[in-house]
Each structure stands twice: as C-alpha cells, then as structure tokens.
Amino acid sequence: PQAAISLKQGAGRLIRTETDRGVLAICDPRLVDKPYGRRIWQSLPPMRRTREEPEAIAFLAALRLHYEAAEPA
C-alpha cells in the first residue's frame, strides 16, 4: 500500500492544475507484469499513458515545443 500511496502523491505533485504539463516515467515492469502492480497502475489519476517508445518521444517533443513557445522572446 505504501508504494501506491507514494506513486499517487508523486503524480499529484507533478500535475496540480489543468494547465500543468509533465511526464511521469515508471520504468518498473512489475507495474504491468504483476497483479499488485496492475492495481497500483489502475489507481493512478487519469492521464495519458503509453508503453510505446515512439509515442512517448512524440509527447516529449510536443511538450518541449509547448514550453519553448511559452518562453518570452
């Protein structure tokens, strides 16, 4: 239970408002391979999720463009 609580708290600290952007990378295969990991995965707040590297890279590139466009010239 402590792992689930800590992970949910971390996700909550990353995204606090609707305009916040961030990436929560979980590189532990137990999250999808083990029953307890799947329960933790399902307990996380709603967010876009992927296990596909090209999709993650595209998301990070779009995030970078978002922040570069927001920087004052």
mmCIF file of the N, C-alpha and C atoms, coordinates in Angstrom:
data_MODEL
# 
_entry.id   MODEL 
# 
loop_
_atom_site.group_PDB 
_atom_site.id 
_atom_site.type_symbol 
_atom_site.label_atom_id 
_atom_site.label_alt_id 
_atom_site.label_comp_id 
_atom_site.label_asym_id 
_atom_site.label_entity_id 
_atom_site.label_seq_id 
_atom_site.pdbx_PDB_ins_code 
_atom_site.Cartn_x 
_atom_site.Cartn_y 
_atom_site.Cartn_z 
_atom_site.occupancy 
_atom_site.B_iso_or_equiv 
_atom_site.pdbx_formal_charge 
_atom_site.auth_seq_id 
_atom_site.auth_comp_id 
_atom_site.auth_asym_id 
_atom_site.auth_atom_id 
_atom_site.pdbx_PDB_model_num 
ATOM 1   N N  . PRO A 1 1  ? 0.805  -1.216 0.000   1.00 0.00 ? 1  PRO A N  1 
ATOM 2   C CA . PRO A 1 1  ? 0.000  0.000  0.000   1.00 0.00 ? 1  PRO A CA 1 
ATOM 3   C C  . PRO A 1 1  ? 0.848  1.281  0.000   1.00 0.00 ? 1  PRO A C  1 
ATOM 4   N N  . GLN A 1 2  ? 2.003  1.267  0.659   1.00 0.00 ? 2  GLN A N  1 
ATOM 5   C CA . GLN A 1 2  ? 2.830  2.475  0.718   1.00 0.00 ? 2  GLN A CA 1 
ATOM 6   C C  . GLN A 1 2  ? 3.343  2.863  -0.666  1.00 0.00 ? 2  GLN A C  1 
ATOM 7   N N  . ALA A 1 3  ? 3.687  1.881  -1.482  1.00 0.00 ? 3  ALA A N  1 
ATOM 8   C CA . ALA A 1 3  ? 4.162  2.184  -2.836  1.00 0.00 ? 3  ALA A CA 1 
ATOM 9   C C  . ALA A 1 3  ? 3.072  2.878  -3.644  1.00 0.00 ? 3  ALA A C  1 
ATOM 10  N N  . ALA A 1 4  ? 1.846  2.398  -3.532  1.00 0.00 ? 4  ALA A N  1 
ATOM 11  C CA . ALA A 1 4  ? 0.731  3.004  -4.261  1.00 0.00 ? 4  ALA A CA 1 
ATOM 12  C C  . ALA A 1 4  ? 0.497  4.434  -3.794  1.00 0.00 ? 4  ALA A C  1 
ATOM 13  N N  . ILE A 1 5  ? 0.542  4.649  -2.495  1.00 0.00 ? 5  ILE A N  1 
ATOM 14  C CA . ILE A 1 5  ? 0.325  5.988  -1.945  1.00 0.00 ? 5  ILE A CA 1 
ATOM 15  C C  . ILE A 1 5  ? 1.419  6.939  -2.423  1.00 0.00 ? 5  ILE A C  1 
ATOM 16  N N  . SER A 1 6  ? 2.661  6.492  -2.358  1.00 0.00 ? 6  SER A N  1 
ATOM 17  C CA . SER A 1 6  ? 3.784  7.343  -2.769  1.00 0.00 ? 6  SER A CA 1 
ATOM 18  C C  . SER A 1 6  ? 3.705  7.703  -4.250  1.00 0.00 ? 6  SER A C  1 
ATOM 19  N N  . LEU A 1 7  ? 3.364  6.732  -5.079  1.00 0.00 ? 7  LEU A N  1 
ATOM 20  C CA . LEU A 1 7  ? 3.270  6.980  -6.516  1.00 0.00 ? 7  LEU A CA 1 
ATOM 21  C C  . LEU A 1 7  ? 2.136  7.955  -6.826  1.00 0.00 ? 7  LEU A C  1 
ATOM 22  N N  . LYS A 1 8  ? 0.989  7.770  -6.186  1.00 0.00 ? 8  LYS A N  1 
ATOM 23  C CA . LYS A 1 8  ? -0.135 8.679  -6.395  1.00 0.00 ? 8  LYS A CA 1 
ATOM 24  C C  . LYS A 1 8  ? 0.203  10.087 -5.923  1.00 0.00 ? 8  LYS A C  1 
ATOM 25  N N  . GLN A 1 9  ? 0.903  10.203 -4.807  1.00 0.00 ? 9  GLN A N  1 
ATOM 26  C CA . GLN A 1 9  ? 1.312  11.520 -4.316  1.00 0.00 ? 9  GLN A CA 1 
ATOM 27  C C  . GLN A 1 9  ? 2.269  12.189 -5.300  1.00 0.00 ? 9  GLN A C  1 
ATOM 28  N N  . GLY A 1 10 ? 3.197  11.415 -5.833  1.00 0.00 ? 10 GLY A N  1 
ATOM 29  C CA . GLY A 1 10 ? 4.136  11.959 -6.812  1.00 0.00 ? 10 GLY A CA 1 
ATOM 30  C C  . GLY A 1 10 ? 3.431  12.463 -8.053  1.00 0.00 ? 10 GLY A C  1 
ATOM 31  N N  . ALA A 1 11 ? 2.470  11.700 -8.542  1.00 0.00 ? 11 ALA A N  1 
ATOM 32  C CA . ALA A 1 11 ? 1.699  12.119 -9.714  1.00 0.00 ? 11 ALA A CA 1 
ATOM 33  C C  . ALA A 1 11 ? 0.914  13.387 -9.397  1.00 0.00 ? 11 ALA A C  1 
ATOM 34  N N  . GLY A 1 12 ? 0.363  13.462 -8.201  1.00 0.00 ? 12 GLY A N  1 
ATOM 35  C CA . GLY A 1 12 ? -0.393 14.643 -7.799  1.00 0.00 ? 12 GLY A CA 1 
ATOM 36  C C  . GLY A 1 12 ? 0.470  15.886 -7.687  1.00 0.00 ? 12 GLY A C  1 
ATOM 37  N N  . ARG A 1 13 ? 1.702  15.711 -7.281  1.00 0.00 ? 13 ARG A N  1 
ATOM 38  C CA . ARG A 1 13 ? 2.617  16.853 -7.174  1.00 0.00 ? 13 ARG A CA 1 
ATOM 39  C C  . ARG A 1 13 ? 3.077  17.333 -8.552  1.00 0.00 ? 13 ARG A C  1 
ATOM 40  N N  . LEU A 1 14 ? 3.111  16.421 -9.500  1.00 0.00 ? 14 LEU A N  1 
ATOM 41  C CA . LEU A 1 14 ? 3.539  16.775 -10.854 1.00 0.00 ? 14 LEU A CA 1 
ATOM 42  C C  . LEU A 1 14 ? 2.486  17.634 -11.548 1.00 0.00 ? 14 LEU A C  1 
ATOM 43  N N  . ILE A 1 15 ? 1.247  17.220 -11.457 1.00 0.00 ? 15 ILE A N  1 
ATOM 44  C CA . ILE A 1 15 ? 0.153  17.908 -12.132 1.00 0.00 ? 15 ILE A CA 1 
ATOM 45  C C  . ILE A 1 15 ? -0.817 18.424 -11.077 1.00 0.00 ? 15 ILE A C  1 
ATOM 46  N N  . ARG A 1 16 ? -0.787 19.734 -10.871 1.00 0.00 ? 16 ARG A N  1 
ATOM 47  C CA . ARG A 1 16 ? -1.653 20.335 -9.847  1.00 0.00 ? 16 ARG A CA 1 
ATOM 48  C C  . ARG A 1 16 ? -2.827 21.104 -10.450 1.00 0.00 ? 16 ARG A C  1 
ATOM 49  N N  . THR A 1 17 ? -2.646 21.632 -11.670 1.00 0.00 ? 17 THR A N  1 
ATOM 50  C CA . THR A 1 17 ? -3.726 22.385 -12.313 1.00 0.00 ? 17 THR A CA 1 
ATOM 51  C C  . THR A 1 17 ? -3.926 21.855 -13.729 1.00 0.00 ? 17 THR A C  1 
ATOM 52  N N  . GLU A 1 18 ? -5.012 22.280 -14.365 1.00 0.00 ? 18 GLU A N  1 
ATOM 53  C CA . GLU A 1 18 ? -5.314 21.813 -15.720 1.00 0.00 ? 18 GLU A CA 1 
ATOM 54  C C  . GLU A 1 18 ? -4.291 22.286 -16.742 1.00 0.00 ? 18 GLU A C  1 
ATOM 55  N N  . THR A 1 19 ? -3.564 23.344 -16.441 1.00 0.00 ? 19 THR A N  1 
ATOM 56  C CA . THR A 1 19 ? -2.585 23.858 -17.399 1.00 0.00 ? 19 THR A CA 1 
ATOM 57  C C  . THR A 1 19 ? -1.185 23.290 -17.173 1.00 0.00 ? 19 THR A C  1 
ATOM 58  N N  . ASP A 1 20 ? -0.985 22.570 -16.088 1.00 0.00 ? 20 ASP A N  1 
ATOM 59  C CA . ASP A 1 20 ? 0.320  21.958 -15.827 1.00 0.00 ? 20 ASP A CA 1 
ATOM 60  C C  . ASP A 1 20 ? 0.594  20.854 -16.835 1.00 0.00 ? 20 ASP A C  1 
ATOM 61  N N  . ARG A 1 21 ? 1.857  20.686 -17.151 1.00 0.00 ? 21 ARG A N  1 
ATOM 62  C CA . ARG A 1 21 ? 2.301  19.620 -18.044 1.00 0.00 ? 21 ARG A CA 1 
ATOM 63  C C  . ARG A 1 21 ? 3.436  18.894 -17.349 1.00 0.00 ? 21 ARG A C  1 
ATOM 64  N N  . GLY A 1 22 ? 3.566  17.623 -17.607 1.00 0.00 ? 22 GLY A N  1 
ATOM 65  C CA . GLY A 1 22 ? 4.664  16.881 -17.009 1.00 0.00 ? 22 GLY A CA 1 
ATOM 66  C C  . GLY A 1 22 ? 4.682  15.448 -17.491 1.00 0.00 ? 22 GLY A C  1 
ATOM 67  N N  . VAL A 1 23 ? 5.731  14.757 -17.123 1.00 0.00 ? 23 VAL A N  1 
ATOM 68  C CA . VAL A 1 23 ? 5.906  13.364 -17.521 1.00 0.00 ? 23 VAL A CA 1 
ATOM 69  C C  . VAL A 1 23 ? 6.198  12.549 -16.275 1.00 0.00 ? 23 VAL A C  1 
ATOM 70  N N  . LEU A 1 24 ? 5.433  11.513 -16.093 1.00 0.00 ? 24 LEU A N  1 
ATOM 71  C CA . LEU A 1 24 ? 5.665  10.557 -15.019 1.00 0.00 ? 24 LEU A CA 1 
ATOM 72  C C  . LEU A 1 24 ? 6.148  9.278  -15.692 1.00 0.00 ? 24 LEU A C  1 
ATOM 73  N N  . ALA A 1 25 ? 7.422  9.006  -15.583 1.00 0.00 ? 25 ALA A N  1 
ATOM 74  C CA . ALA A 1 25 ? 8.004  7.812  -16.210 1.00 0.00 ? 25 ALA A CA 1 
ATOM 75  C C  . ALA A 1 25 ? 8.187  6.743  -15.145 1.00 0.00 ? 25 ALA A C  1 
ATOM 76  N N  . ILE A 1 26 ? 7.566  5.613  -15.376 1.00 0.00 ? 26 ILE A N  1 
ATOM 77  C CA . ILE A 1 26 ? 7.681  4.483  -14.455 1.00 0.00 ? 26 ILE A CA 1 
ATOM 78  C C  . ILE A 1 26 ? 8.347  3.360  -15.232 1.00 0.00 ? 26 ILE A C  1 
ATOM 79  N N  . CYS A 1 27 ? 9.535  3.013  -14.829 1.00 0.00 ? 27 CYS A N  1 
ATOM 80  C CA . CYS A 1 27 ? 10.340 2.047  -15.584 1.00 0.00 ? 27 CYS A CA 1 
ATOM 81  C C  . CYS A 1 27 ? 10.431 0.704  -14.876 1.00 0.00 ? 27 CYS A C  1 
ATOM 82  N N  . ASP A 1 28 ? 9.437  0.382  -14.117 1.00 0.00 ? 28 ASP A N  1 
ATOM 83  C CA . ASP A 1 28 ? 9.415  -0.872 -13.372 1.00 0.00 ? 28 ASP A CA 1 
ATOM 84  C C  . ASP A 1 28 ? 8.398  -1.809 -14.023 1.00 0.00 ? 28 ASP A C  1 
ATOM 85  N N  . PRO A 1 29 ? 8.849  -2.889 -14.656 1.00 0.00 ? 29 PRO A N  1 
ATOM 86  C CA . PRO A 1 29 ? 7.921  -3.778 -15.359 1.00 0.00 ? 29 PRO A CA 1 
ATOM 87  C C  . PRO A 1 29 ? 6.903  -4.446 -14.439 1.00 0.00 ? 29 PRO A C  1 
ATOM 88  N N  . ARG A 1 30 ? 7.158  -4.465 -13.149 1.00 0.00 ? 30 ARG A N  1 
ATOM 89  C CA . ARG A 1 30 ? 6.200  -5.089 -12.227 1.00 0.00 ? 30 ARG A CA 1 
ATOM 90  C C  . ARG A 1 30 ? 4.859  -4.371 -12.241 1.00 0.00 ? 30 ARG A C  1 
ATOM 91  N N  . LEU A 1 31 ? 4.858  -3.118 -12.679 1.00 0.00 ? 31 LEU A N  1 
ATOM 92  C CA . LEU A 1 31 ? 3.611  -2.366 -12.705 1.00 0.00 ? 31 LEU A CA 1 
ATOM 93  C C  . LEU A 1 31 ? 2.604  -2.963 -13.686 1.00 0.00 ? 31 LEU A C  1 
ATOM 94  N N  . VAL A 1 32 ? 3.075  -3.634 -14.703 1.00 0.00 ? 32 VAL A N  1 
ATOM 95  C CA . VAL A 1 32 ? 2.162  -4.261 -15.663 1.00 0.00 ? 32 VAL A CA 1 
ATOM 96  C C  . VAL A 1 32 ? 2.249  -5.783 -15.640 1.00 0.00 ? 32 VAL A C  1 
ATOM 97  N N  . ASP A 1 33 ? 3.315  -6.316 -15.056 1.00 0.00 ? 33 ASP A N  1 
ATOM 98  C CA . ASP A 1 33 ? 3.509  -7.770 -15.055 1.00 0.00 ? 33 ASP A CA 1 
ATOM 99  C C  . ASP A 1 33 ? 2.920  -8.478 -13.842 1.00 0.00 ? 33 ASP A C  1 
ATOM 100 N N  . LYS A 1 34 ? 2.739  -7.762 -12.757 1.00 0.00 ? 34 LYS A N  1 
ATOM 101 C CA . LYS A 1 34 ? 2.295  -8.380 -11.505 1.00 0.00 ? 34 LYS A CA 1 
ATOM 102 C C  . LYS A 1 34 ? 0.902  -7.877 -11.135 1.00 0.00 ? 34 LYS A C  1 
ATOM 103 N N  . PRO A 1 35 ? 0.090  -8.730 -10.513 1.00 0.00 ? 35 PRO A N  1 
ATOM 104 C CA . PRO A 1 35 ? -1.262 -8.296 -10.124 1.00 0.00 ? 35 PRO A CA 1 
ATOM 105 C C  . PRO A 1 35 ? -1.264 -7.055 -9.231  1.00 0.00 ? 35 PRO A C  1 
ATOM 106 N N  . TYR A 1 36 ? -0.360 -6.988 -8.256  1.00 0.00 ? 36 TYR A N  1 
ATOM 107 C CA . TYR A 1 36 ? -0.344 -5.815 -7.374  1.00 0.00 ? 36 TYR A CA 1 
ATOM 108 C C  . TYR A 1 36 ? 0.076  -4.567 -8.148  1.00 0.00 ? 36 TYR A C  1 
ATOM 109 N N  . GLY A 1 37 ? 0.948  -4.737 -9.130  1.00 0.00 ? 37 GLY A N  1 
ATOM 110 C CA . GLY A 1 37 ? 1.370  -3.610 -9.954  1.00 0.00 ? 37 GLY A CA 1 
ATOM 111 C C  . GLY A 1 37 ? 0.224  -3.072 -10.791 1.00 0.00 ? 37 GLY A C  1 
ATOM 112 N N  . ARG A 1 38 ? -0.575 -3.973 -11.342 1.00 0.00 ? 38 ARG A N  1 
ATOM 113 C CA . ARG A 1 38 ? -1.728 -3.537 -12.138 1.00 0.00 ? 38 ARG A CA 1 
ATOM 114 C C  . ARG A 1 38 ? -2.728 -2.773 -11.273 1.00 0.00 ? 38 ARG A C  1 
ATOM 115 N N  . ARG A 1 39 ? -2.891 -3.185 -10.024 1.00 0.00 ? 39 ARG A N  1 
ATOM 116 C CA . ARG A 1 39 ? -3.794 -2.455 -9.123  1.00 0.00 ? 39 ARG A CA 1 
ATOM 117 C C  . ARG A 1 39 ? -3.265 -1.041 -8.869  1.00 0.00 ? 39 ARG A C  1 
ATOM 118 N N  . ILE A 1 40 ? -1.962 -0.931 -8.686  1.00 0.00 ? 40 ILE A N  1 
ATOM 119 C CA . ILE A 1 40 ? -1.363 0.392  -8.496  1.00 0.00 ? 40 ILE A CA 1 
ATOM 120 C C  . ILE A 1 40 ? -1.573 1.236  -9.751  1.00 0.00 ? 40 ILE A C  1 
ATOM 121 N N  . TRP A 1 41 ? -1.302 0.648  -10.907 1.00 0.00 ? 41 TRP A N  1 
ATOM 122 C CA . TRP A 1 41 ? -1.453 1.334  -12.201 1.00 0.00 ? 41 TRP A CA 1 
ATOM 123 C C  . TRP A 1 41 ? -2.871 1.878  -12.353 1.00 0.00 ? 41 TRP A C  1 
ATOM 124 N N  . GLN A 1 42 ? -3.851 1.057  -12.014 1.00 0.00 ? 42 GLN A N  1 
ATOM 125 C CA . GLN A 1 42 ? -5.250 1.453  -12.166 1.00 0.00 ? 42 GLN A CA 1 
ATOM 126 C C  . GLN A 1 42 ? -5.665 2.505  -11.143 1.00 0.00 ? 42 GLN A C  1 
ATOM 127 N N  . SER A 1 43 ? -4.932 2.612  -10.045 1.00 0.00 ? 43 SER A N  1 
ATOM 128 C CA . SER A 1 43 ? -5.299 3.577  -9.006  1.00 0.00 ? 43 SER A CA 1 
ATOM 129 C C  . SER A 1 43 ? -4.759 4.980  -9.280  1.00 0.00 ? 43 SER A C  1 
ATOM 130 N N  . LEU A 1 44 ? -3.900 5.114  -10.280 1.00 0.00 ? 44 LEU A N  1 
ATOM 131 C CA . LEU A 1 44 ? -3.329 6.430  -10.585 1.00 0.00 ? 44 LEU A CA 1 
ATOM 132 C C  . LEU A 1 44 ? -4.393 7.355  -11.170 1.00 0.00 ? 44 LEU A C  1 
ATOM 133 N N  . PRO A 1 45 ? -4.211 8.662  -11.001 1.00 0.00 ? 45 PRO A N  1 
ATOM 134 C CA . PRO A 1 45 ? -5.173 9.607  -11.579 1.00 0.00 ? 45 PRO A CA 1 
ATOM 135 C C  . PRO A 1 45 ? -5.238 9.455  -13.099 1.00 0.00 ? 45 PRO A C  1 
ATOM 136 N N  . PRO A 1 46 ? -6.356 9.869  -13.699 1.00 0.00 ? 46 PRO A N  1 
ATOM 137 C CA . PRO A 1 46 ? -6.465 9.772  -15.153 1.00 0.00 ? 46 PRO A CA 1 
ATOM 138 C C  . PRO A 1 46 ? -5.378 10.610 -15.826 1.00 0.00 ? 46 PRO A C  1 
ATOM 139 N N  . MET A 1 47 ? -4.705 10.013 -16.763 1.00 0.00 ? 47 MET A N  1 
ATOM 140 C CA . MET A 1 47 ? -3.676 10.702 -17.536 1.00 0.00 ? 47 MET A CA 1 
ATOM 141 C C  . MET A 1 47 ? -3.392 9.879  -18.783 1.00 0.00 ? 47 MET A C  1 
ATOM 142 N N  . ARG A 1 48 ? -2.818 10.517 -19.753 1.00 0.00 ? 48 ARG A N  1 
ATOM 143 C CA . ARG A 1 48 ? -2.421 9.815  -20.974 1.00 0.00 ? 48 ARG A CA 1 
ATOM 144 C C  . ARG A 1 48 ? -1.322 8.821  -20.616 1.00 0.00 ? 48 ARG A C  1 
ATOM 145 N N  . ARG A 1 49 ? -1.432 7.598  -21.126 1.00 0.00 ? 49 ARG A N  1 
ATOM 146 C CA . ARG A 1 49 ? -0.461 6.551  -20.796 1.00 0.00 ? 49 ARG A CA 1 
ATOM 147 C C  . ARG A 1 49 ? -0.024 5.825  -22.062 1.00 0.00 ? 49 ARG A C  1 
ATOM 148 N N  . THR A 1 50 ? 1.204  5.386  -22.044 1.00 0.00 ? 50 THR A N  1 
ATOM 149 C CA . THR A 1 50 ? 1.703  4.585  -23.159 1.00 0.00 ? 50 THR A CA 1 
ATOM 150 C C  . THR A 1 50 ? 2.839  3.706  -22.683 1.00 0.00 ? 50 THR A C  1 
ATOM 151 N N  . ARG A 1 51 ? 3.041  2.637  -23.403 1.00 0.00 ? 51 ARG A N  1 
ATOM 152 C CA . ARG A 1 51 ? 4.211  1.781  -23.196 1.00 0.00 ? 51 ARG A CA 1 
ATOM 153 C C  . ARG A 1 51 ? 5.059  1.765  -24.460 1.00 0.00 ? 51 ARG A C  1 
ATOM 154 N N  . GLU A 1 52 ? 4.675  2.593  -25.437 1.00 0.00 ? 52 GLU A N  1 
ATOM 155 C CA . GLU A 1 52 ? 5.346  2.627  -26.732 1.00 0.00 ? 52 GLU A CA 1 
ATOM 156 C C  . GLU A 1 52 ? 6.347  3.778  -26.784 1.00 0.00 ? 52 GLU A C  1 
ATOM 157 N N  . GLU A 1 53 ? 7.602  3.458  -27.043 1.00 0.00 ? 53 GLU A N  1 
ATOM 158 C CA . GLU A 1 53 ? 8.661  4.469  -27.057 1.00 0.00 ? 53 GLU A CA 1 
ATOM 159 C C  . GLU A 1 53 ? 8.405  5.593  -28.063 1.00 0.00 ? 53 GLU A C  1 
ATOM 160 N N  . PRO A 1 54 ? 8.028  5.301  -29.329 1.00 0.00 ? 54 PRO A N  1 
ATOM 161 C CA . PRO A 1 54 ? 7.802  6.401  -30.284 1.00 0.00 ? 54 PRO A CA 1 
ATOM 162 C C  . PRO A 1 54 ? 6.710  7.369  -29.815 1.00 0.00 ? 54 PRO A C  1 
ATOM 163 N N  . GLU A 1 55 ? 5.677  6.843  -29.198 1.00 0.00 ? 55 GLU A N  1 
ATOM 164 C CA . GLU A 1 55 ? 4.605  7.706  -28.699 1.00 0.00 ? 55 GLU A CA 1 
ATOM 165 C C  . GLU A 1 55 ? 5.112  8.591  -27.554 1.00 0.00 ? 55 GLU A C  1 
ATOM 166 N N  . ALA A 1 56 ? 5.924  8.034  -26.677 1.00 0.00 ? 56 ALA A N  1 
ATOM 167 C CA . ALA A 1 56 ? 6.493  8.811  -25.571 1.00 0.00 ? 56 ALA A CA 1 
ATOM 168 C C  . ALA A 1 56 ? 7.425  9.899  -26.100 1.00 0.00 ? 56 ALA A C  1 
ATOM 169 N N  . ILE A 1 57 ? 8.235  9.575  -27.084 1.00 0.00 ? 57 ILE A N  1 
ATOM 170 C CA . ILE A 1 57 ? 9.156  10.558 -27.671 1.00 0.00 ? 57 ILE A CA 1 
ATOM 171 C C  . ILE A 1 57 ? 8.373  11.689 -28.340 1.00 0.00 ? 57 ILE A C  1 
ATOM 172 N N  . ALA A 1 58 ? 7.314  11.344 -29.057 1.00 0.00 ? 58 ALA A N  1 
ATOM 173 C CA . ALA A 1 58 ? 6.490  12.369 -29.706 1.00 0.00 ? 58 ALA A CA 1 
ATOM 174 C C  . ALA A 1 58 ? 5.841  13.278 -28.664 1.00 0.00 ? 58 ALA A C  1 
ATOM 175 N N  . PHE A 1 59 ? 5.390  12.705 -27.561 1.00 0.00 ? 59 PHE A N  1 
ATOM 176 C CA . PHE A 1 59 ? 4.791  13.506 -26.498 1.00 0.00 ? 59 PHE A CA 1 
ATOM 177 C C  . PHE A 1 59 ? 5.817  14.469 -25.906 1.00 0.00 ? 59 PHE A C  1 
ATOM 178 N N  . LEU A 1 60 ? 7.023  13.971 -25.647 1.00 0.00 ? 60 LEU A N  1 
ATOM 179 C CA . LEU A 1 60 ? 8.078  14.821 -25.088 1.00 0.00 ? 60 LEU A CA 1 
ATOM 180 C C  . LEU A 1 60 ? 8.455  15.945 -26.054 1.00 0.00 ? 60 LEU A C  1 
ATOM 181 N N  . ALA A 1 61 ? 8.486  15.644 -27.352 1.00 0.00 ? 61 ALA A N  1 
ATOM 182 C CA . ALA A 1 61 ? 8.798  16.674 -28.352 1.00 0.00 ? 61 ALA A CA 1 
ATOM 183 C C  . ALA A 1 61 ? 7.715  17.750 -28.362 1.00 0.00 ? 61 ALA A C  1 
ATOM 184 N N  . ALA A 1 62 ? 6.455  17.340 -28.286 1.00 0.00 ? 62 ALA A N  1 
ATOM 185 C CA . ALA A 1 62 ? 5.356  18.305 -28.252 1.00 0.00 ? 62 ALA A CA 1 
ATOM 186 C C  . ALA A 1 62 ? 5.407  19.133 -26.971 1.00 0.00 ? 62 ALA A C  1 
ATOM 187 N N  . LEU A 1 63 ? 5.762  18.514 -25.876 1.00 0.00 ? 63 LEU A N  1 
ATOM 188 C CA . LEU A 1 63 ? 5.886  19.221 -24.600 1.00 0.00 ? 63 LEU A CA 1 
ATOM 189 C C  . LEU A 1 63 ? 6.988  20.276 -24.681 1.00 0.00 ? 63 LEU A C  1 
ATOM 190 N N  . ARG A 1 64 ? 8.085  19.913 -25.306 1.00 0.00 ? 64 ARG A N  1 
ATOM 191 C CA . ARG A 1 64 ? 9.197  20.861 -25.476 1.00 0.00 ? 64 ARG A CA 1 
ATOM 192 C C  . ARG A 1 64 ? 8.753  22.059 -26.305 1.00 0.00 ? 64 ARG A C  1 
ATOM 193 N N  . LEU A 1 65 ? 8.062  21.797 -27.417 1.00 0.00 ? 65 LEU A N  1 
ATOM 194 C CA . LEU A 1 65 ? 7.574  22.892 -28.260 1.00 0.00 ? 65 LEU A CA 1 
ATOM 195 C C  . LEU A 1 65 ? 6.616  23.795 -27.491 1.00 0.00 ? 65 LEU A C  1 
ATOM 196 N N  . HIS A 1 66 ? 5.771  23.191 -26.675 1.00 0.00 ? 66 HIS A N  1 
ATOM 197 C CA . HIS A 1 66 ? 4.820  23.955 -25.862 1.00 0.00 ? 66 HIS A CA 1 
ATOM 198 C C  . HIS A 1 66 ? 5.558  24.942 -24.964 1.00 0.00 ? 66 HIS A C  1 
ATOM 199 N N  . TYR A 1 67 ? 6.587  24.467 -24.284 1.00 0.00 ? 67 TYR A N  1 
ATOM 200 C CA . TYR A 1 67 ? 7.318  25.334 -23.359 1.00 0.00 ? 67 TYR A CA 1 
ATOM 201 C C  . TYR A 1 67 ? 8.213  26.334 -24.085 1.00 0.00 ? 67 TYR A C  1 
ATOM 202 N N  . GLU A 1 68 ? 8.762  25.952 -25.223 1.00 0.00 ? 68 GLU A N  1 
ATOM 203 C CA . GLU A 1 68 ? 9.567  26.903 -25.996 1.00 0.00 ? 68 GLU A CA 1 
ATOM 204 C C  . GLU A 1 68 ? 8.698  28.039 -26.518 1.00 0.00 ? 68 GLU A C  1 
ATOM 205 N N  . ALA A 1 69 ? 7.471  27.720 -26.933 1.00 0.00 ? 69 ALA A N  1 
ATOM 206 C CA . ALA A 1 69 ? 6.557  28.748 -27.432 1.00 0.00 ? 69 ALA A CA 1 
ATOM 207 C C  . ALA A 1 69 ? 6.103  29.674 -26.306 1.00 0.00 ? 69 ALA A C  1 
ATOM 208 N N  . ALA A 1 70 ? 6.073  29.178 -25.092 1.00 0.00 ? 70 ALA A N  1 
ATOM 209 C CA . ALA A 1 70 ? 5.618  29.977 -23.953 1.00 0.00 ? 70 ALA A CA 1 
ATOM 210 C C  . ALA A 1 70 ? 6.706  30.894 -23.407 1.00 0.00 ? 70 ALA A C  1 
ATOM 211 N N  . GLU A 1 71 ? 7.963  30.652 -23.776 1.00 0.00 ? 71 GLU A N  1 
ATOM 212 C CA . GLU A 1 71 ? 9.068  31.475 -23.275 1.00 0.00 ? 71 GLU A CA 1 
ATOM 213 C C  . GLU A 1 71 ? 9.018  32.857 -23.906 1.00 0.00 ? 71 GLU A C  1 
ATOM 214 N N  . PRO A 1 72 ? 9.288  33.893 -23.107 1.00 0.00 ? 72 PRO A N  1 
ATOM 215 C CA . PRO A 1 72 ? 9.335  35.238 -23.691 1.00 0.00 ? 72 PRO A CA 1 
ATOM 216 C C  . PRO A 1 72 ? 10.509 35.369 -24.657 1.00 0.00 ? 72 PRO A C  1 
ATOM 217 N N  . ALA A 1 73 ? 10.305 36.125 -25.714 1.00 0.00 ? 73 ALA A N  1 
ATOM 218 C CA . ALA A 1 73 ? 11.344 36.278 -26.746 1.00 0.00 ? 73 ALA A CA 1 
ATOM 219 C C  . ALA A 1 73 ? 12.453 37.193 -26.314 1.00 0.00 ? 73 ALA A C  1 
# 
